[in-house]
């Protein structure tokens, strides 16, 4: 296969057809299909193994193959062996021959691993006109500031997990709490005495830590549960070509990521940053989608990202002149984090900067919160000027499959649904990126819901600034997952900050408890959100004199979605960050049987 071949979906391994009982070996037959002699031999064999009838023989265990992906020394998959005591769940494969025994498809129950959040480094400016895909960066502007804000939540017993903010290579920058030996599997200690008051939750915090490179927030598991933790990297600059505000959540590394919103047209710069926080090399392949379809790009396959390193790729070297560009990142080996540094320069006037974060995987329903739309009359006047067509709010839809998607788009504001000027129904071309304008609706905060019978990925662009001769800014809001319990929302220290929650379908109740710099989790407030509306909470600078560093957010009722909106007072700056998924507990991973 040549480097320029684009295959948006990985090939599937063939599943062998089920055998008729007459073709099966005695070991594959059910007791009802075996002869009395075979049944007796089977019983003797099980007795010799000293195991239950459904337990695999040692030879079969030796053939179990499980993919393992350590991230920063943390087991992200499982190696199933007899000594681990892993649980196996059975699932029947279909179709089956009449009277045949269902074939076990084992799932290994594995303990929860550490919480790992990979944070991008600061925005960087090119030193000169780039050639190819490898960038050369110049120093930051005099006013540029980059900082990480991190929060790690204690267990219900009030004990903080071992946690730290470190460089990609593992050098500790800040230790939030020391690791406690044996805490990964130890159950939380109950309060002493029958009437003892449960200890209060507390938090380990990193408030506004200045950084000059990519970092990693990690927190050790407690009581076989993944801890609740989160971090955000924020960037601001008042001058230079990268003036504006950009922010991104510190993401859990993965092997398959979707990023929507890149632009490689004239005056637009897209740099894909791939970071590998694990101890395993990662081989990355990129699938590129433009407005006209999939893009065959030599050099987009077999990109090696060494452990503890970041690799930067200029997307214009792979797909030049693309006003709408989506990137799928697939990694073999170690999982990676991916972020696109997107910037705009219109002549000599900065047009903004942002970090494009991965959204949820393609699905038939996508929801995006954290949208701030400006005055429609001002937007209409600005976007008619040359070079400002992308200074308006818009939704971009990427359809990776072979069938077009008819997508219905709905916007929900404070008072309910607002009709889109174009009607809200669009046909998105298969294998391509389609843009839908969101201009024309009244100014305000919105949640967007899109649905189709064909899977698609999505992200929405928001903008700030209405003057062509002054700096403007933009931000990309990716699609996000439904809110559950115990989401950590770190909050940068500067600017105007808002929590936004949307409930597209039915009534939802949101609980949000402030977390302050002294490590206290304060009393929670509650927002009751009617179905089909969006609610906004303005974030204060402090609570009882202690600076606010984050929130603990939980949701109940119908599906709700959340985001953190960042703006700068008196400036045309904007960034939107989705609320990250909550912590995971014990999970099951598929085990591949090989012979």
C-alpha positions in Angstrom: 0.0 0.0 0.0 1.4 3.4 -0.9 1.7 6.3 1.5 -0.9 8.3 -0.2 -3.7 5.7 0.2 -6.4 7.0 2.5 -8.4 4.3 4.4 -10.8 6.1 6.8 -11.7 2.8 8.5 -9.2 0.1 9.7 -9.7 -3.3 8.1 -11.5 -5.9 10.2 -10.1 -9.3 10.8 -12.3 -12.1 9.3 -14.4 -14.0 11.8 -14.2 -17.8 11.1 -17.6 -19.4 10.4 -18.9 -21.6 13.1 -18.3 -25.3 12.7 -21.0 -28.0 12.5 -20.9 -30.4 15.5 -19.6 -33.1 13.2 -16.6 -31.0 12.2 -15.8 -30.0 15.8 -13.1 -31.6 17.9 -14.2 -33.3 21.1 -12.9 -30.2 23.1 -15.2 -28.0 21.0 -18.4 -30.1 21.4 -20.9 -29.7 24.2 -21.4 -32.6 26.7 -24.6 -33.5 24.8 -22.7 -33.9 21.6 -19.8 -36.1 23.1 -19.8 -39.8 23.5 -19.7 -41.3 27.0 -16.0 -42.1 26.5 -15.3 -38.6 25.4 -17.2 -37.2 28.4 -15.2 -39.4 30.8 -12.0 -38.3 29.2 -13.1 -34.6 29.5 -13.8 -35.1 33.2 -10.4 -36.7 33.8 -8.7 -33.9 31.9 -10.5 -31.3 34.1 -9.6 -33.2 37.2 -5.9 -33.2 36.1 -6.0 -29.5 35.6 -7.6 -28.9 39.0 -10.0 -26.3 37.6 -13.6 -25.6 36.8 -15.0 -27.0 33.5 -15.1 -23.5 32.0 -11.5 -22.5 33.0 -9.0 -22.5 30.1 -6.2 -25.0 30.1 -2.7 -23.6 30.9 -1.8 -24.1 27.2 -4.8 -21.9 26.2 -3.8 -19.3 28.8 -0.4 -19.1 27.3 -2.0 -18.2 24.0 -4.0 -15.3 25.3 -2.8 -12.0 23.7 -3.8 -8.7 25.3 -2.7 -5.3 24.0 -1.0 -3.3 26.7 -0.4 0.5 26.5 1.4 1.9 29.5 1.0 5.6 29.9 3.5 7.2 32.2 4.1 3.8 33.9 0.3 3.2 34.2 -1.3 0.0 32.9 -3.9 1.0 30.3 -4.9 -2.5 29.3 -4.5 -6.0 30.9 -2.3 -9.0 30.7 -4.5 -11.9 31.7 -2.8 -14.8 33.5 -3.8 -17.4 36.0 -2.0 -15.5 38.8 -3.9 -12.2 38.3 -7.3 -13.6 39.2 -8.9 -11.6 36.4 -12.6 -12.1 35.8 -13.9 -13.3 32.4 -17.3 -12.6 31.0 -18.8 -14.7 28.2 -20.7 -13.5 25.2 -22.2 -15.7 22.5 -21.1 -15.3 18.9 -23.7 -15.4 16.2 -24.6 -17.2 14.0 -24.5 -20.6 15.6 -25.3 -24.1 14.4 -28.3 -25.8 16.0 -27.4 -27.5 19.2 -23.9 -26.1 19.3 -22.4 -24.6 22.5 -21.9 -20.8 22.5 -18.3 -19.8 22.0 -16.9 -17.8 24.9 -15.6 -14.3 23.9 -13.6 -13.4 27.1 -13.5 -10.0 28.6 -10.9 -9.4 31.2 -12.0 -7.3 34.2 -9.1 -5.1 35.1 -8.5 -2.7 37.9 -8.8 1.0 37.3 -5.6 2.7 36.3 -4.2 6.1 37.1 -5.8 9.3 35.9 -3.5 10.8 33.2 -4.0 14.2 31.6 -1.7 15.3 28.8 -1.5 19.1 28.6 -0.3 20.9 25.4 2.6 23.3 25.5 2.3 27.1 24.8 1.4 28.5 21.4 4.5 29.0 19.3 5.1 31.3 16.4 7.0 30.2 13.3 10.5 31.5 13.0 10.3 31.7 9.2 8.2 30.5 6.3 8.0 26.7 6.9 9.1 24.2 4.2 7.5 20.8 4.4 5.9 19.7 7.6 8.6 20.3 10.2 8.2 23.7 11.9 10.8 26.1 13.3 9.5 28.2 16.1 10.5 31.7 17.3 10.4 33.0 20.9 7.0 34.0 22.3 5.8 37.6 22.4 6.7 39.8 25.3 3.2 39.5 26.8 2.5 35.8 26.2 1.6 33.9 29.3 0.9 30.1 29.5 -0.2 28.4 32.7 -1.7 25.1 33.8 -4.5 24.9 36.4 -5.0 21.4 37.9 -7.3 19.9 40.5 -7.2 16.4 42.1 -10.2 15.3 44.3 -9.8 13.2 47.4 -11.5 9.9 48.1 -14.7 9.8 50.1 -12.5 9.2 53.1 -10.8 12.5 52.6 -7.5 11.0 51.4 -5.8 12.6 48.4 -4.3 10.2 45.9 -0.6 10.3 45.0 -0.6 13.0 42.3 1.9 15.2 40.5 2.3 17.6 37.6 5.4 16.6 35.6 7.1 17.1 32.3 6.6 14.7 29.4 9.9 13.0 30.4 8.6 12.4 33.9 10.4 15.2 35.9 8.1 16.3 38.7 7.2 20.0 38.6 4.6 20.1 41.4 3.7 17.2 43.8 0.1 17.6 44.8 0.2 14.6 47.2 2.6 11.9 48.0 1.8 8.3 46.9 0.6 6.0 49.7 1.9 2.4 49.3 -1.0 0.0 48.8 -3.6 2.6 48.3 -4.4 1.5 44.8 -6.2 -1.6 45.9 -7.1 -0.7 49.5 -10.7 0.1 50.2 -11.5 3.5 51.7 -11.5 3.6 55.5 -14.9 4.0 57.1 -15.4 6.7 59.7 -14.5 5.6 63.2 -17.6 5.0 65.4 -21.2 4.4 64.5 -22.1 8.1 64.6 -18.9 9.5 63.1 -19.3 12.3 60.6 -18.0 11.4 57.1 -14.9 13.4 56.3 -15.3 16.3 53.9 -14.0 16.0 50.4 -10.9 18.0 49.8 -8.7 18.7 46.8 -5.1 19.0 45.7 -4.7 22.1 43.5 -2.1 23.6 41.2 -3.2 27.2 40.7 -1.9 29.0 37.6 1.4 27.2 37.3 3.5 28.9 34.5 4.7 26.4 31.9 6.9 26.5 28.8 6.4 23.0 27.5 3.9 20.2 27.4 3.1 18.7 30.8 1.3 15.7 32.3 -1.0 15.5 35.3 -1.2 12.1 36.8 -3.0 10.7 39.9 -2.8 7.2 41.3 -5.8 5.0 41.8 -7.4 4.6 45.2 -9.4 1.5 46.3 -9.5 0.2 42.8 -11.1 3.4 41.6 -9.7 5.9 39.2 -9.4 9.3 41.0 -11.2 12.4 39.8 -8.7 14.8 38.4 -8.5 17.4 35.7 -6.3 20.2 34.3 -6.5 23.0 31.7 -3.7 24.8 29.9 -4.4 28.4 29.0 -2.5 30.9 26.8 -3.0 34.6 26.5 -1.1 37.3 24.6 -1.8 41.0 24.0 0.6 41.5 21.1 2.2 39.7 18.2 0.8 37.5 15.5 -0.5 35.1 18.1 -2.5 37.6 20.1 -5.6 36.3 21.7 -6.7 33.6 24.1 -6.4 29.8 23.7 -7.1 27.0 26.1 -7.4 23.3 26.0 -8.2 20.5 28.5 -5.4 18.1 29.5 -6.7 15.1 27.7 -6.5 11.3 28.4 -4.2 9.9 25.7 -5.9 7.6 23.3 -5.2 5.5 20.1 -8.0 7.1 18.0 -8.8 10.8 18.0 -10.9 13.2 15.8 -10.1 16.9 15.4 -12.5 19.2 13.5 -11.8 22.8 12.5 -8.3 23.1 11.0 -7.7 25.6 8.1 -4.6 25.8 5.9 -5.7 28.5 3.5 -3.7 31.7 3.0 -3.1 33.5 6.3 -4.1 30.5 8.3 -1.7 28.2 10.1 -2.4 24.8 11.5 0.2 22.9 13.5 -0.7 19.4 14.8 1.1 18.6 18.0 1.3 14.9 19.0 2.5 14.0 22.5 3.4 10.6 23.8 3.3 10.5 27.6 3.7 6.7 27.7 6.9 4.6 27.8 6.0 2.9 24.5 6.8 4.3 21.0 3.7 5.4 19.0 3.4 5.1 15.3 0.7 7.5 14.1 -1.3 7.6 10.9 -3.4 10.6 9.8 -6.6 10.5 7.9 -7.4 14.0 6.4 -10.8 15.2 5.2 -11.5 18.4 3.3 -14.5 20.1 1.8 -14.2 18.1 -1.4 -13.5 14.7 0.2 -10.7 12.6 1.7 -7.2 13.9 1.0 -4.5 11.6 -0.1 -1.4 12.9 1.6 2.0 11.3 1.2 3.8 11.5 4.5 0.7 11.0 6.6 1.5 7.5 7.6 4.0 5.9 9.9 4.8 9.0 12.0 6.9 8.0 14.9 6.4 9.7 18.3 9.0 8.7 20.8 8.1 8.1 24.4 8.2 11.4 26.4 8.2 13.6 23.4 6.0 15.9 21.2 6.1 15.9 17.4 4.8 18.9 15.6 3.4 18.6 12.0 2.5 21.6 9.7 -0.8 20.5 8.2 -0.3 22.8 5.2 2.6 20.5 4.2 0.1 17.6 3.9 -3.1 19.4 2.8 -2.4 23.0 1.6 -5.2 25.5 0.8 -7.9 23.7 2.8 -10.4 26.1 4.4 -12.2 23.2 6.1 -10.0 20.4 7.3 -10.6 17.5 9.8 -7.9 15.1 11.0 -8.3 11.6 12.4 -5.3 10.5 14.5 -4.7 6.8 14.8 -1.9 5.4 16.9 -0.3 2.0 17.0 1.6 1.3 20.2 1.5 3.9 22.8 -1.6 6.2 23.1 -1.1 9.8 22.2 -2.7 13.2 22.9 -3.4 15.5 19.9 -4.0 19.2 19.6 -4.0 21.6 16.7 -2.6 25.1 17.2 -4.7 27.2 14.8 -4.0 30.8 14.1 -5.1 33.5 11.7 -3.2 36.5 10.3 -5.1 38.9 8.0 -2.4 41.1 6.4 -0.7 42.6 9.4 -3.7 42.3 11.7 -3.9 39.2 14.1 -7.0 37.2 13.6 -6.8 35.1 16.7 -5.3 31.8 18.0 -6.8 28.6 19.5 -6.1 25.0 20.4 -8.4 22.6 18.6 -9.1 19.7 20.9 -10.5 16.2 20.0 -14.2 15.8 20.3 -16.3 12.7 20.7 -16.0 10.0 18.1 -18.3 10.0 15.1 -21.9 9.2 16.1 -25.5 9.8 14.9 -25.9 12.5 17.6 -23.5 15.2 18.6 -23.9 18.0 21.2 -21.8 21.1 21.7 -22.1 23.5 24.6 -20.1 26.7 25.3 -21.2 28.8 22.3 -21.2 32.6 22.5 -22.7 34.2 19.4 -22.2 37.9 18.8 -24.7 40.5 17.5 -25.9 39.3 14.1 -25.9 42.8 12.4 -22.3 43.4 13.4 -21.3 39.9 12.2 -23.0 40.5 8.9 -21.1 43.7 8.3 -17.7 42.2 9.3 -18.0 39.0 7.3 -18.7 40.7 4.0 -15.2 42.2 4.0 -12.5 40.4 2.1 -10.7 37.8 4.2 -13.3 37.7 7.0 -15.6 34.9 5.8 -14.3 32.7 8.6 -14.9 35.4 11.3 -18.5 34.2 11.8 -19.8 31.4 14.0 -20.2 28.1 12.2 -20.7 24.3 12.7 -18.4 21.9 10.8 -19.5 18.4 10.1 -17.3 15.6 9.0 -18.8 12.4 7.6 -16.2 9.6 7.5 -18.4 6.9 5.9 -19.5 6.2 2.3 -23.0 7.6 2.7 -24.2 11.3 2.8 -25.7 12.4 6.1 -28.8 14.5 6.3 -28.2 16.4 9.6 -30.7 18.3 11.6 -29.1 21.2 13.6 -30.8 22.9 16.6 -29.7 25.8 18.7 -30.9 26.1 22.3 -30.5 29.4 24.1 -31.6 30.8 27.5 -35.3 31.0 26.4 -35.4 27.9 24.3 -34.7 26.9 20.7 -33.8 29.5 18.2 -34.4 28.9 14.4 -31.4 29.0 12.1 -31.8 31.2 9.1 -31.1 28.3 6.7 -33.7 26.1 8.3 -31.4 23.8 10.3 -31.3 20.8 7.9 -28.2 20.2 5.7 -26.9 17.4 3.6 -23.3 16.6 4.5 -21.3 15.0 1.8 -19.8 11.5 2.5 -16.1 11.5 3.3 -15.9 15.3 3.4 -16.3 18.4 5.7 -19.4 20.5 5.5 -19.8 24.0 7.1 -23.1 25.3 8.4 -23.3 29.0 9.3 -24.7 29.9 12.7 -24.9 33.6 12.0 -28.2 35.4 12.1 -29.5 34.2 15.5 -29.8 36.6 18.4 -26.7 37.3 20.4 -26.3 35.0 23.4 -25.1 31.7 24.9 -26.1 28.5 23.2 -26.0 24.7 23.1 -26.0 23.0 19.8 -27.5 19.6 19.1 -27.1 17.8 15.7 -28.6 14.4 14.7 -28.6 12.2 11.6 -29.0 8.6 10.7 -25.3 8.5 9.6 -22.4 8.9 11.9 -20.5 12.2 11.8 -18.0 14.2 13.9 -18.6 17.9 14.7 -17.2 21.1 16.2 -18.4 24.7 16.3 -16.5 27.9 15.8 -17.2 31.0 18.0 -15.7 34.4 17.4 -15.1 37.7 19.2 -14.5 41.2 17.8 -16.5 43.1 15.1 -13.9 45.6 13.8 -11.9 44.7 10.7 -9.0 47.0 11.6 -8.6 45.7 15.1 -7.6 42.3 16.5 -10.3 39.6 16.6 -10.2 36.1 18.1 -11.9 32.8 17.6 -12.4 29.5 19.5 -13.4 26.0 18.6 -15.8 24.1 20.7 -15.7 20.3 20.1 -18.6 17.9 20.7 -18.7 16.5 24.2 -20.1 13.6 26.2 -23.2 13.7 28.5 -22.5 14.9 32.0 -22.6 12.3 34.8 -21.1 12.6 38.3 -17.9 14.1 39.7 -16.6 16.0 36.8 -13.6 18.2 37.6 -13.6 21.6 35.9 -10.4 23.5 36.4 -10.7 27.3 35.9 -7.9 29.6 34.8 -7.4 32.6 37.1 -7.9 35.6 34.7 -10.6 37.1 32.5 -14.3 36.7 32.5 -15.3 33.1 33.0 -18.6 31.3 32.6 -20.0 27.8 33.2 -22.5 26.9 30.6 -24.9 24.0 30.7 -27.4 22.8 28.1 -30.2 20.3 28.3 -31.4 19.8 24.7 -34.2 17.3 25.4 -35.5 17.3 28.9 -35.2 18.9 32.3 -31.8 18.4 34.1 -30.4 19.4 37.5 -26.8 20.5 37.7 -24.8 20.6 40.9 -21.6 22.7 40.9 -19.4 23.0 44.0 -16.6 25.6 44.0 -13.0 24.4 44.7 -10.7 27.0 46.2 -7.0 27.4 46.3 -6.9 26.3 50.0 -8.0 22.8 48.9 -11.6 23.1 50.2 -14.6 21.8 48.3 -17.2 24.4 49.1 -21.0 24.0 49.4 -22.6 23.2 46.1 -25.1 25.3 44.2 -27.8 23.8 42.0 -29.2 24.8 38.6 -32.5 23.5 37.4 -32.4 23.6 33.6 -35.6 23.3 31.6 -35.5 21.0 28.5 -34.4 22.8 25.4 -32.5 25.6 27.1 -29.0 26.7 28.1 -28.0 28.2 31.5 -25.0 30.3 32.2 -23.2 30.8 35.6 -20.7 33.7 35.9 -17.7 32.5 37.9 -16.6 34.7 40.8 -12.9 35.5 41.5 -12.9 34.0 44.9 -15.1 32.3 47.6 -14.8 33.7 51.1 -11.5 35.3 50.3 -9.9 32.2 48.8 -9.2 32.2 45.0 -11.5 29.9 43.0 -9.6 27.3 41.0 -12.3 24.9 39.8 -15.6 23.2 40.2 -16.9 19.8 41.0 -19.9 19.2 38.7 -22.6 16.5 38.7 -25.8 16.2 36.7 -29.1 14.3 37.1 -32.2 14.0 35.1 -32.2 14.1 31.3 -29.1 14.4 29.3 -27.1 17.6 30.0 -23.8 19.0 28.6 -21.4 21.5 29.9 -18.5 23.8 28.9 -16.2 26.5 30.3 -16.3 29.7 28.4 -13.3 32.1 28.7 -13.2 35.7 27.6 -11.0 38.7 28.5 -12.5 41.9 29.8 -12.1 44.7 27.4 -10.6 42.6 24.7 -11.9 40.5 21.8 -10.7 37.1 23.2 -12.6 33.9 23.5 -12.0 30.2 24.2 -14.4 27.3 24.9 -13.5 24.1 26.8 -15.9 21.2 27.1 -16.3 19.6 30.5 -14.1 16.4 30.4 -15.6 13.0 31.1 -15.6 11.8 34.7 -13.4 9.2 36.3 -13.8 5.5 35.4 -13.8 2.6 37.8 -13.2 -1.1 37.0 -13.6 -1.8 33.3 -13.6 -4.8 31.0 -11.2 -5.1 28.0 -11.6 -7.6 25.2 -9.0 -10.4 25.1 -8.0 -11.8 21.7 -7.4 -15.5 21.5 -4.6 -16.6 19.2 -3.4 -20.0 18.2 
